[in-house]
Amino acid sequence: MLAGQWLACYTPARSVKMSLRPTVLGAIVLALLALACNLPLIGASAPATPTPAALPPQPLPPEPLASSTPEPPSPTEANPEDGPPEAILILEPGPGSRLTSPLRVAGVADPTFEQHLLMRLVLDDGTEIASGPVIIQTELGTRGPFEGELAFTVAGERNALIQISSQSARDGGITHLASVGVTLAPTGPVQVLPAAPHFESIQITAPQPGDTASGGVVHVEGIGRASFEGTLVIEVYDEQGNLIGSMPVLVDAPDMGLAGPFSADVPYSLAVAGFGRITVVDPLPAFDGLGHIASVEVRLLP
């Protein structure tokens, strides 16, 4: 078939006189005719398929801009580098929650005597309508979670305060107290609002645990947040839990409800040396008057 193709294309104009051997002459003629007719040479590889031109690189999609809205805080404890964590941190319910019976209380607390805490439910007129113990669910001497329930009865919606406190093994007095304001209802929908982790509301920086006060006056200072009229109350208790000194103190805060420093020299009356407790109270005008309590154990001399 190849011979037929080049014969069809070969129309010599004139005769050529060759001195080469016939076989050589035939090969040359076949090659020339194949090139002229665009035929593939015998034994030659097929032309390579042209590679399509590479597409220009496509631009990457722009990265999304960082949102200017901060992520909501997770329900964990505050960073100790910014301040001590709340000794009794109530994580559920949050302030303003609407609750029906039984209500659930949960949080995290510093170690207490035998890891015991006391829950109380107090109406806005000071009436206690429920109470019960709760245990910190961790090893003795370590901070851990707690969880408990309180059953109650109310005739209609009432403002109430949930208090969680720890007690002294020596005299039974309150060593620390945290609270949260809620609405109680006999029926209807339950709305449990989130509680934001926060630092200790009242930090006593002086005296330190184990310090000694003498001369009938103890110097107390710290940083705190006062709920009512910017005022905290410093109290001094003797070894038996008797109140032997008390003084209100103003918090030097930039605005009402914000934290600020406080300082006072509190007089006390004592006949016999012994252990004692300095307590700082955030008083409330309603409920039973106790919004928050922090304390430090000291030694008292007359």
Secondary structure, DSSP 8 states (H G I E B T S, - for coil): -HHHHHHHH---SS-----S-HHHHHHHHHHHHHHHTT---TT------------------------SS-----SS---GGGS-B-SEEEEES-TT-EE-SSEEEEEEE---GGGEEEEEEEETTS-EEEEEEEEBSS-TTS-EEEEEEE----SS-EEEEEEEEEE-TTT--EEEEEEEEEEE-SSS--B-------B-SEEEEES-TT-EE-TTEEEEEEEEE-SSTTEEEEEEE-TTS-EEEEEEEE---SSTTSEEEEEEEEE---SS-EEEEEEEEEE-SSTTSEEEEEEEEEEE--
